[in-house]
Amino acid sequence: MHTQRLTLTLTALASAGLLLTACGTESGAGSEGGSGGRSADTGQSVTGVRWNVESLTLGGKKHAAPDDAYLKIGKDGRAGGSYGCNHVGSDVSVDGDTLDFGKALMTKRACADEDRMAFEKNLLRALGEGKFTAKVEGDRMTLTSAKGDHVTFTSGPAEPDTPLTGTKWTVRTIGEGKMAASLPKALSGKVHLTFDDGKVRGNLGCNDVTAKAAAKDGGITFDAPATTRKLCPGDAMKTERALLKLFDGTARYEVKRDALTLTASDGTVISASADQKNPEKKPEKSPAKR
């Protein structure tokens, strides 16, 4: 049996990065040929599937997972996930039905929900402590450690990517390359962009912004921005200056599920998530194409 080396990458660290990156076309776990379940022999059982974390059992005590915790190992060897609050990634060796996770990297976002943060900490520690035996049965996967701790997952149907246009994108992280930093606490949830009718509008941390924006072939060409002229505290202005690097040029973009990654021409990476509670109007339209 050959060892297959798979690398989990953070969309949020590449975007906010975000995260992750990490989704692509998804499929179910497939059918099962026998009652004993399928192992991770070739990686076909575990790759290409979004595995939603159901629970973590440590020392005989079961901990329910947050609704949006998940892990995905892509068929191209790139994967990522969220353990409750942050986007997390690590190397993992897949040898037969044995998975061995390497040292994890993750974003540094703080969530107000203490239970969510506690689950993330426990899962992060558990997966980094040793090897796991993987067993897939239908739409369920269980990873069990040598001392009996285990993580259970369920696979879900593929979900469509959120439209770029007509969606309010809330900025979560800003960074360069694989390094990403969450926005200052005072700005969390306040910085946003919306693309529609060939324009982008939003808030950069201090001032409101409007500019022409044309999307084509994975890129968005921004004209020079028009902004309000307020003066704000240092963190707000620092965030605004970073976001202004998007404008008056062309940035690459990628939408995966409800995550948007924008990469400016100078390498600045901005990740944002779709605001599902406050959808914008006219989601069917696209920015003007050139």
C-alpha positions as CSV (number, residue, x, y, z in Angstrom):
1,M,0.0,0.0,0.0
2,H,1.4,3.3,-1.0
3,T,1.2,6.3,1.3
4,Q,-0.8,9.2,-0.2
5,R,0.2,12.6,1.1
6,L,-2.7,15.1,1.1
7,T,-2.2,18.8,2.0
8,L,-5.1,20.7,3.7
9,T,-5.0,24.4,2.8
10,L,-6.7,27.3,4.4
11,T,-9.1,29.3,2.3
12,A,-9.0,32.0,4.8
13,L,-5.2,31.9,4.9
14,A,-5.3,32.3,1.2
15,S,-8.3,34.4,1.2
16,A,-10.0,34.7,4.6
17,G,-8.3,32.8,3.0
18,L,-10.4,32.9,3.9
19,L,-10.6,29.3,3.9
20,L,-10.6,28.2,2.6
21,T,-10.2,27.3,-0.9
22,A,-11.2,24.2,0.0
23,C,-14.5,23.3,-1.4
24,G,-14.8,22.8,-5.2
25,T,-17.3,20.4,-6.7
26,E,-18.8,18.2,-4.0
27,S,-20.4,14.8,-4.1
28,G,-21.9,12.3,-1.7
29,A,-20.1,9.4,-0.2
30,G,-21.5,7.0,-2.7
31,S,-22.9,3.5,-2.2
32,E,-21.5,0.8,0.0
33,G,-20.7,-2.7,-1.2
34,G,-20.8,-4.6,2.0
35,S,-21.9,-4.5,5.6
36,G,-18.5,-3.8,7.0
37,G,-18.2,-0.3,5.5
38,R,-15.5,1.1,3.3
39,S,-12.0,2.0,4.4
40,A,-9.8,4.8,3.1
41,D,-7.8,2.5,0.9
42,T,-7.3,4.7,-2.1
43,G,-8.6,8.0,-0.7
44,Q,-11.7,7.6,-2.8
45,S,-13.8,7.2,0.3
46,V,-12.8,10.4,2.0
47,T,-11.9,12.8,-0.8
48,G,-14.2,15.0,-2.8
49,V,-16.7,15.0,0.0
50,R,-17.7,17.7,2.5
51,W,-17.7,16.0,5.8
52,N,-19.8,17.8,8.3
53,V,-18.6,17.2,11.9
54,E,-21.3,15.6,14.0
55,S,-19.6,15.0,17.3
56,L,-16.3,14.5,19.1
57,T,-15.9,11.9,21.9
58,L,-13.0,12.3,24.3
59,G,-12.5,10.0,27.3
60,G,-15.9,8.6,26.8
61,K,-17.6,12.1,26.9
62,K,-19.5,13.1,23.7
63,H,-19.4,16.7,22.5
64,A,-21.9,17.9,19.9
65,A,-20.3,19.9,17.1
66,P,-21.4,23.4,15.9
67,D,-23.7,23.2,12.9
68,D,-21.1,24.6,10.4
69,A,-18.0,22.6,11.5
70,Y,-16.7,20.6,8.6
71,L,-13.6,18.9,7.0
72,K,-13.0,18.4,3.2
73,I,-10.1,16.7,1.6
74,G,-10.1,17.5,-2.1
75,K,-9.4,15.0,-4.9
76,D,-6.6,17.3,-6.1
77,G,-4.9,17.0,-2.7
78,R,-6.1,20.4,-1.5
79,A,-8.5,20.6,1.4
80,G,-9.7,22.7,4.3
81,G,-12.3,23.1,6.9
82,S,-13.6,24.7,10.0
83,Y,-13.6,23.2,13.5
84,G,-16.2,25.6,14.9
85,C,-14.9,29.2,14.5
86,N,-11.7,29.4,12.5
87,H,-10.6,27.9,9.2
88,V,-8.1,25.2,9.9
89,G,-5.7,23.1,7.8
90,S,-2.8,20.7,8.2
91,D,-1.0,17.9,6.3
92,V,-2.5,14.5,6.6
93,S,-1.0,11.1,5.6
94,V,-3.5,8.6,4.3
95,D,-2.2,5.0,4.3
96,G,-4.8,2.4,3.9
97,D,-7.5,3.2,6.5
98,T,-5.0,5.1,8.7
99,L,-5.0,8.9,8.8
100,D,-2.2,10.9,10.5
101,F,-2.7,14.6,10.8
102,G,0.3,17.0,11.0
103,K,0.6,20.3,12.8
104,A,-2.4,22.5,12.1
105,L,-2.5,26.1,10.9
106,M,-5.5,28.2,11.4
107,T,-6.9,31.8,11.3
108,K,-7.1,33.7,14.5
109,R,-10.7,34.8,14.6
110,A,-12.3,34.9,18.0
111,C,-15.9,33.9,18.3
112,A,-18.2,35.1,21.1
113,D,-19.7,31.6,21.6
114,E,-17.6,30.0,24.3
115,D,-19.0,26.5,23.5
116,R,-18.0,26.9,19.9
117,M,-14.5,27.9,20.8
118,A,-14.2,25.1,23.3
119,F,-15.2,22.5,20.7
120,E,-12.7,23.9,18.2
121,K,-9.9,23.7,20.8
122,N,-10.8,20.1,21.7
123,L,-11.0,18.9,18.1
124,L,-7.8,20.7,17.1
125,R,-6.0,19.0,20.0
126,A,-7.5,15.6,19.4
127,L,-6.7,15.4,15.7
128,G,-3.1,16.4,16.4
129,E,-2.4,13.8,19.0
130,G,-2.0,10.7,16.9
131,K,-3.1,8.4,14.1
132,F,-6.8,7.6,13.4
133,T,-8.5,4.7,11.8
134,A,-11.0,5.8,9.2
135,K,-14.3,3.9,8.5
136,V,-16.9,5.1,6.0
137,E,-20.4,3.6,6.0
138,G,-22.8,5.1,3.6
139,D,-22.9,8.8,4.3
140,R,-21.1,8.5,7.6
141,M,-17.4,8.6,8.5
142,T,-15.8,7.8,11.8
143,L,-12.2,8.5,12.8
144,T,-11.0,6.5,15.8
145,S,-7.8,7.0,17.7
146,A,-5.7,4.2,19.4
147,K,-7.1,5.2,22.8
148,G,-10.7,5.1,21.6
149,D,-11.4,8.8,21.1
150,H,-13.4,9.3,17.9
151,V,-14.9,12.0,15.6
152,T,-18.0,11.3,13.6
153,F,-18.9,13.0,10.4
154,T,-21.9,13.0,8.0
155,S,-21.7,13.9,4.3
156,G,-24.1,16.4,2.9
157,P,-25.4,17.1,-0.6
158,A,-23.5,19.7,-2.6
159,E,-24.6,23.3,-2.1
160,P,-24.5,25.8,-4.9
161,D,-22.0,28.7,-4.7
162,T,-23.4,32.0,-3.6
163,P,-23.7,34.5,-6.6
164,L,-21.0,37.1,-6.7
165,T,-23.6,39.8,-7.5
166,G,-26.5,40.8,-5.4
167,T,-24.8,39.4,-2.3
168,K,-23.6,41.5,0.6
169,W,-20.0,40.2,1.3
170,T,-18.8,40.8,4.8
171,V,-15.0,41.1,5.0
172,R,-13.5,38.7,7.5
173,T,-9.7,38.7,7.0
174,I,-7.0,40.6,5.1
175,G,-3.5,39.2,4.5
176,E,-0.7,38.3,2.1
177,G,-0.2,34.8,0.6
178,K,-0.9,32.2,3.3
179,M,-0.9,34.7,6.2
180,A,-4.2,36.2,7.1
181,A,-5.4,38.4,10.0
182,S,-8.9,38.9,11.2
183,L,-10.3,42.4,11.2
184,P,-10.0,44.3,14.5
185,K,-12.8,43.5,16.9
186,A,-14.3,47.0,16.5
187,L,-14.7,46.4,12.8
188,S,-16.0,42.9,12.9
189,G,-19.1,42.6,10.7
190,K,-19.0,46.2,9.6
191,V,-16.8,46.1,6.5
192,H,-18.6,44.9,3.4
193,L,-18.9,45.0,-0.4
194,T,-21.8,44.4,-2.7
195,F,-21.4,43.9,-6.5
196,D,-24.4,44.8,-8.7
197,D,-25.3,46.7,-11.9
198,G,-21.6,47.0,-13.0
199,K,-20.6,48.6,-9.7
200,V,-19.4,47.8,-6.3
201,R,-20.5,49.6,-3.2
202,G,-19.9,49.1,0.5
203,N,-17.8,50.2,3.5
204,L,-14.0,50.0,3.8
205,G,-13.8,50.2,7.6
206,C,-14.2,54.0,7.9
207,N,-15.6,55.4,4.7
208,D,-18.3,54.3,2.3
209,V,-17.1,53.4,-1.2
210,T,-18.5,53.2,-4.8
211,A,-16.8,52.3,-8.0
212,K,-17.4,50.7,-11.4
213,A,-16.5,46.9,-11.3
214,A,-16.5,44.6,-14.3
215,A,-16.2,40.9,-13.8
216,K,-14.9,38.5,-16.4
217,D,-13.0,35.2,-16.5
218,G,-12.2,35.1,-12.8
219,G,-11.1,38.7,-12.6
220,I,-12.8,41.9,-11.5
221,T,-11.6,45.2,-13.0
222,F,-12.2,48.1,-10.6
223,D,-12.2,51.8,-11.6
224,A,-10.9,54.5,-9.3
225,P,-13.1,54.6,-6.1
226,A,-15.3,57.4,-4.9
227,T,-15.4,57.5,-1.1
228,T,-16.7,59.6,1.7
229,R,-14.1,61.7,3.6
230,K,-14.5,60.8,7.3
231,L,-11.5,60.5,9.6
232,C,-11.5,57.4,11.8
233,P,-9.2,55.8,14.5
234,G,-6.1,54.0,13.4
235,D,-7.4,50.4,13.0
236,A,-10.2,51.6,10.8
237,M,-7.9,53.6,8.5
238,K,-5.4,50.8,8.3
239,T,-8.1,48.4,7.2
240,E,-9.4,50.9,4.7
241,R,-5.9,51.4,3.1
242,A,-5.5,47.7,2.7
243,L,-8.9,47.4,0.9
244,L,-8.2,50.3,-1.3
245,K,-5.5,48.2,-3.0
246,L,-8.3,46.4,-4.8
247,F,-9.3,49.5,-6.7
248,D,-8.1,51.1,-10.0
249,G,-6.8,47.7,-11.2
250,T,-7.8,44.1,-11.7
251,A,-8.2,41.6,-8.9
252,R,-8.6,37.8,-9.1
253,Y,-11.8,36.4,-7.4
254,E,-13.1,33.1,-6.5
255,V,-16.4,32.1,-4.9
256,K,-16.7,28.8,-3.0
257,R,-20.1,28.2,-1.4
258,D,-20.6,31.2,0.8
259,A,-17.0,32.4,0.8
260,L,-15.4,35.0,-1.5
261,T,-11.7,35.4,-2.0
262,L,-10.3,38.6,-3.7
263,T,-6.6,38.8,-4.6
264,A,-5.3,42.3,-5.5
265,S,-2.6,42.8,-8.0
266,D,0.0,43.4,-5.2
267,G,-0.8,40.0,-3.6
268,T,-3.1,41.3,-0.8
269,V,-5.7,38.6,-0.1
270,I,-9.2,39.5,1.2
271,S,-11.7,37.0,2.3
272,A,-15.4,37.6,2.9
273,S,-18.5,35.6,3.7
274,A,-22.0,36.0,2.3
275,D,-24.4,37.8,4.6
276,Q,-27.3,35.3,4.4
277,K,-29.5,37.4,6.8
278,N,-29.5,40.5,4.7
279,P,-29.4,39.5,1.0
280,E,-29.3,42.3,-1.5
281,K,-31.7,42.7,-4.3
282,K,-31.4,41.5,-7.9
283,P,-29.1,38.5,-7.3
284,E,-29.5,37.4,-10.9
285,K,-27.6,40.3,-12.5
286,S,-23.9,40.4,-13.1
287,P,-21.4,43.3,-13.2
288,A,-21.0,44.7,-16.7
289,K,-18.6,42.6,-18.8
290,R,-15.9,44.0,-20.9
